[in-house]
Each structure stands twice: as structure tokens, then as C-alpha cells.
Amino acid sequence: MDLKEAAAVRISRRSFIGPIGEEDFMYLQGLAEKYSRLAEVEIGLFHGLAPCFRGFQASYGMFSGVEDGFLLGGKHHTMDHLEKLGYYGEFLVLEATARGLGTCWVGGTYRKDMLPPSSPDPVDGIIVVGKVEPRKWKEKAIYRMVHRASKTVEQMYHADELPPEWFIRGVECARLAPSAVNRQPVTFYWKDGRAAASVPDMQGLHPVDLGIAKAHFALAAGGEWQWGNGGGFIPAV
Ligand SMILES: Cc1cc2nc3c(=O)[nH]c(=O)nc-3n(C[C@H](O)[C@H](O)[C@H](O)COP(=O)(O)O)c2cc1C
């Protein structure tokens, strides 16, 4: 499975049947180091996250069997820290998905006091990752509870003329991206022959959602984003 196929099949998984194997761990750890340098964000893959997820049974997103996860954060070196964290973190999600693993972004529903001692400080986001089985009824029920109806492709962009095919491909892939509480706050624009993406404001998890949606768009459309709210896209073609 390549990353585009991974984007098409990915959904958030919250019930894990075991930690990831050593080979997957080494591979994903290597990628985390590479993306950490590119993003100027601390990103590490950690074992032993189970205690962070005990005692959150009654809240948004019930997790079970969590052992491993990427911790993302650290000192904010750039204005675009949280957006880059979302962008590169989502590529890790897709890499893990392509290897048959389950993942879920976690914003706040975990115990910060139980994080491993060598975690980034602060931790701005977690991506739990682990072995998964085909979904059972309990996981499906939880999924329905937390997964709001998704937007259509048309609801996700504004265009002042017919956009090129690569733009629509990008929006279609961004539509499948995870977002906090499935709010899908990112809107894409095709204006004066140029693509851009924005969120209503850069509060809370919006910058992370912006980075995640930009990652999906870039993967399918081919090209590079300028960072920041309202940043433009430079297609590779
Ligand atoms: C930044 C971010 C934070 C999230 N935080 C949580 C969380 O704390 N708990 C949880 O169960 N799911 C969390 N999610 C997962 C979303 O609920 C999920 O992506 C959304 O409902 C869409 O579902 P899908 O990922 O299956 O497409 C988060 C997602 C994102 C992108």
C-alpha cells in the first residue's frame, strides 16, 4: 500500500491488540527523527503509554490497549510549530497505516501526569499507534459517537473559476484527513489561478488541523505549501 492508498483507507482506531513489532518500531522511529528535523518539532516514538490512557474511559474517545505512540511538541521555535507538527505527524500516520497499523491523533484525552520522563516539553499532540484487528461492535459504536457527518468535497472549497484537476484531487484527499472532533475546519481556495488553504482562526487545534489537511492535499495534488493560515500552494506540475 502506498501513502495515497493509506489516505483512502485510514480511519481513527482506538482499540489496539498489542504493541507494534520491533521492525515497524525501528522504521517509524527513523522517520520520526527525519521529520523532527524538517519540522523543527520534537517527535519521538515511545513505548509504555498505557498509563496515560487509564482513567479517561468516560470521555471523548475511549482508548484500549494503547502501548505505543508518537509524542510531538517541544519548545516552539517557529510561528508555524503546530501546523508543521500536524503536517509531518500526518505523514507518520499514513506511513503507519501503509504498514497495516492503526492510529489515532489525541489532543487532550490522556493523563499528562503519566507521560514518560523523556517526553517533549510540552507535548502538543500524541498519535497513538498499534496493532489492530478488524473493527468489532464496541469500537464501531464508539466511532459513531465521535465521528460527526463529514463535509462533501464541494463544501470544502471556494473557487472563482473552474479549478484544475489536481486541485480537486487535493481537496478530495484532504476531505479524508482526520481533524479534531471531525470538525474539518480547513477551507481550500482557488482564486486568480492560485490555490490556498485557511482555517477560521489559529486558536486551539486549528493549526494542527490545517497542517494535517495540507499534508493530504500535497500528497494527492503533488507540490509544496507555504506555511501559515492562508498560505499558498505551489504545484509541482
Ligand atoms: C488534532 C486532533 C486531535 C484529536 N484528538 C482526539 C482525542 O483527544 N480523542 C479521540 O478519541 N480522538 C481524537 N481525534 C480523532 C478525531 O476524532 C477523528 O480524526 C475524527 O473524528 C475523524 O475521524 P477519522 O479520523 O476516523 O476520519 C483527534 C484528531 C485530531 C486531528
The ligand as an SDF file (V2000), in Angstrom:
LIG
                    3D

 31 33  0  0  0  0  0  0  0  0999 V2000
   -5.6310   17.2680   16.2740 C   0  0  0  0  0  0  0  0  0  0  0  0
   -6.5560   16.1050   16.5850 C   0  0  0  0  0  0  0  0  0  0  0  0
   -6.8770   15.7850   17.8870 C   0  0  0  0  0  0  0  0  0  0  0  0
   -7.7000   14.6850   18.1720 C   0  0  0  0  0  0  0  0  0  0  0  0
   -7.9450   14.3660   19.4720 N   0  0  0  0  0  0  0  0  0  0  0  0
   -8.6820   13.2610   19.7600 C   0  0  0  0  0  0  0  0  0  0  0  0
   -8.8850   12.8710   21.1200 C   0  0  0  0  0  0  0  0  0  0  0  0
   -8.4060   13.5360   22.0590 O   0  0  0  0  0  0  0  0  0  0  0  0
   -9.5960   11.7450   21.3490 N   0  0  0  0  0  0  0  0  0  0  0  0
  -10.1120   10.9870   20.3370 C   0  0  0  0  0  0  0  0  0  0  0  0
  -10.7440    9.9740   20.5940 O   0  0  0  0  0  0  0  0  0  0  0  0
   -9.9440   11.3330   19.0180 N   0  0  0  0  0  0  0  0  0  0  0  0
   -9.2320   12.4460   18.7220 C   0  0  0  0  0  0  0  0  0  0  0  0
   -9.0210   12.7960   17.4010 N   0  0  0  0  0  0  0  0  0  0  0  0
   -9.5570   11.9700   16.3110 C   0  0  0  0  0  0  0  0  0  0  0  0
  -10.7860   12.6160   15.6430 C   0  0  0  0  0  0  0  0  0  0  0  0
  -11.9110   12.4710   16.4790 O   0  0  0  0  0  0  0  0  0  0  0  0
  -11.0150   11.9630   14.2860 C   0  0  0  0  0  0  0  0  0  0  0  0
   -9.9220   12.2430   13.4410 O   0  0  0  0  0  0  0  0  0  0  0  0
  -12.2860   12.4950   13.6110 C   0  0  0  0  0  0  0  0  0  0  0  0
  -13.4240   12.1310   14.3390 O   0  0  0  0  0  0  0  0  0  0  0  0
  -12.4230   11.9860   12.1810 C   0  0  0  0  0  0  0  0  0  0  0  0
  -12.4820   10.5750   12.1800 O   0  0  0  0  0  0  0  0  0  0  0  0
  -11.4480    9.7270   11.3120 P   0  0  0  0  0  0  0  0  0  0  0  0
  -10.0780   10.0790   11.8190 O   0  0  0  0  0  0  0  0  0  0  0  0
  -11.8140    8.3190   11.5730 O   0  0  0  0  0  0  0  0  0  0  0  0
  -11.6190   10.1320    9.8680 O   0  0  0  0  0  0  0  0  0  0  0  0
   -8.2380   13.9100   17.1130 C   0  0  0  0  0  0  0  0  0  0  0  0
   -7.9300   14.2600   15.7940 C   0  0  0  0  0  0  0  0  0  0  0  0
   -7.1020   15.3390   15.5200 C   0  0  0  0  0  0  0  0  0  0  0  0
   -6.7470   15.6400   14.1050 C   0  0  0  0  0  0  0  0  0  0  0  0
  1  2  1  0
  2  3  1  0
  2 30  2  0
  3  4  2  0
  4  5  1  0
  4 28  1  0
  5  6  2  0
  6  7  1  0
  6 13  1  0
  7  8  2  0
  7  9  1  0
  9 10  1  0
 10 11  2  0
 10 12  1  0
 12 13  2  0
 13 14  1  0
 14 15  1  0
 14 28  1  0
 15 16  1  0
 16 17  1  0
 16 18  1  0
 18 19  1  0
 18 20  1  0
 20 21  1  0
 20 22  1  0
 22 23  1  0
 23 24  1  0
 24 25  2  0
 24 26  1  0
 24 27  1  0
 28 29  2  0
 29 30  1  0
 30 31  1  0
M  END
$$$$
